[in-house]
Amino acid sequence: MLKGKSVLITGSTSGIGKGMAGAFAKAGCNIMINGFGDADEIKSLLADLEAKNKISALYSAADMGKADQTDQKNGQRCAGRIRRRGYPCQ
């Protein structure tokens, strides 16, 4: 039911959000993780999610607490990045 869907998960570079990202990826969702953290750890997480689950995983560093980083234009830019990889984004 979720396979092929695209999901943005906030706070997903650690803790519960990271666990959610793994669960969505395991279900076949293409994901965009979001949060703060070490750049190398984030790259490793993306690579691991893609390799284990055969999905597309992207990262957005947008601060969800700042309106200028969460506006419609930024959302469209994130959706465009997903679409360019050949995955639907609704």
Buried (B, 14 or more C-beta within 10 A) or exposed (E): EEEEBBBBBBBBBBEEBBEBBBEBBEBBBBBBBBBEBEEEEBEEBBEEBBEEBEBBBBBBEBEEEEEEEBEEEBBEEBBEBBEEEEBEBE
